[in-house]
Amino acid sequence: MNKSLVCVTLLLSISLSACGSKSSAPPSTPTPPAANQGAGSTTGGGTTADASAIYKQNCVSCHGNALEGAVGPSLQKAGAKYSKDQLATILNNGKGAMPSFKGKLTDTEIGALATWLADKK
């Protein structure tokens, strides 16, 4: 039984360590204007293209490429379940096995991501 507990703990820690991995340096290449076509500014200060890039850098490993869920839950209808403010709080503080992104993402990035997810209904 002790061996099983060690294996489960090791597997869980490896799975969770993949969530939220981000290099310490922000991307230095600005998004080309063509990528922002049709994407308006959000109240968080970013654009839809920025939020998508933030998601890909920080969330895909747990929530999947198409927000379908993997280790973490599906986010395809996150906006139907949570408001933008609730999503920002979850991103800042974490929830359950999800780590906090406060200090890993800027307030602007968290706001852009929360707005982008709130639009998923």
Buried (B, 14 or more C-beta within 10 A) or exposed (E): EEEEEEEEEEEEEEBBEEBBEEEEEEEEEEBEEEBBEEBEEBEBBBBBBBBBBBBEBBBBBBBBEEBEEBBBBBBBEBBEBBEBEBBBBBBBEBEEEBBBBEEBBBEBBBBBBBBBBBEBE
